Amino acid sequence: MLAPPARASRFSAPRAVGNPIARGGPSCFGGRCSPVPPLLESATRDLPPDPLVDPAESSSARRLAWLAAAPDGAPLGSAFLRLFTSPEQAHLGELSLDVHPAERRRGVGSALLAAALATARTEGRRALLARAVEGSPGGAFLSDRGFEPALVLDFARLDLATGRTAQGTAADPVDPASHGTGPAAELPSGYRLVSWVGHCPAEWLPAFTRSRTAMDDVPMGDTGFGQVVWDEARVLSAARAVAARGELLHTVAVAEEATGDLVGFSELVLPADRCGDAQHYGTAVRPDHRRRGLARAMKAEAIRWTRAEHPGITGLLTDTAEHNTGMLAVNRALGYRSTHRCVEFRLPL
């Protein structure tokens, strides 16, 4: 059965809705599903009229959830549907679907998917995105149900603890002057680095907001993700969301000395306990300032700062579209090594 509609905060522990899932995390691990057995007939025949509602809404999206359970209440799987609310993305939904490995091939994933699709269509969405590790059962599950590959992402990690790659082999030699960040990355004349922790300082807020347009042409394949429009309120809201989770946002930006404008930025988010792996969010440079080593310099500074200020951080994670060859080259030059690849699937509705 599917859990009855309720506010997420009212659930008992086994049914609790987790923290909002950020774009870039794992999305679908369900296996191929066989015809629905009697155990789950009610789940597919009598779907609840309304999904669960995550009370922690953001300024750009809201999230709904379905929790599948056996008749004895044992949890079987979950589905989360992120509905973008900004006008440029109002056509799109993003699905995260998980089924416990022991419960796969019993119709759980199919029941959850059917519920999420019905709601997405009711909400007027024209397409649904979902992500799976390349070659995984989740990818097969999505392909079998009409989802098509739209984008391939390369996930990579920089090992700060040992200086070795994720596969356990020695990384390429690096320049000792770079403090272990990879080959030395210097800024060309006419630029300088600025950085801050937490929300953007008022003095840089207008320029930083303008610099976000550097992401407008980020490769998104055939996802139809839309162009995200940033204003100062959205910039500050994003920083508050990170802080509300207890995490730490560190931003490095490049200022053009002749104009004082910011022409690129790189964001890194450290976990709440300041231990383990930190996650790169966005790194981008305005088109008219690219191919000058600015992205590499910003990431190198983020690495240096992390090593110096937060020794508990043992690795930095990043993900990059496979055809974004420029950023892939930057990552490899700095010592990042691929860990796995994910496929972003798209289903027209």
CORURJO-V214067 format. One record per run of one state. SS is the DSSP state (alpha for helix, beta for strand, coil for the rest). FROM is the first residue (numbers start at 1). LEN is the number of residues. If there is no record, write none. Layout:
BEGIN
<<SS;FROM;LEN> <SS;FROM;LEN>>
END
This chain:
BEGIN
<<coil;1;1> <beta;2;1> <coil;3;4> <beta;7;1> <alpha;8;3> <coil;11;2> <alpha;13;3> <coil;16;12> <beta;28;1> <coil;29;9> <alpha;38;8> <coil;46;6> <beta;52;2> <coil;54;7> <beta;61;9> <coil;70;5> <beta;75;10> <coil;85;2> <alpha;87;3> <coil;90;2> <beta;92;8> <coil;100;1> <alpha;101;3> <coil;104;4> <alpha;108;15> <coil;123;4> <beta;127;7> <coil;134;3> <alpha;137;8> <coil;145;3> <beta;148;12> <coil;160;4> <beta;164;1> <coil;165;5> <beta;170;1> <coil;171;5> <alpha;176;3> <coil;179;12> <beta;191;7> <coil;198;4> <alpha;202;14> <coil;216;16> <alpha;232;13> <coil;245;3> <beta;248;9> <coil;257;5> <beta;262;9> <coil;271;5> <beta;276;10> <coil;286;1> <alpha;287;3> <coil;290;4> <alpha;294;16> <coil;310;3> <beta;313;9> <coil;322;3> <alpha;325;9> <coil;334;3> <beta;337;12> <coil;349;1>>
END
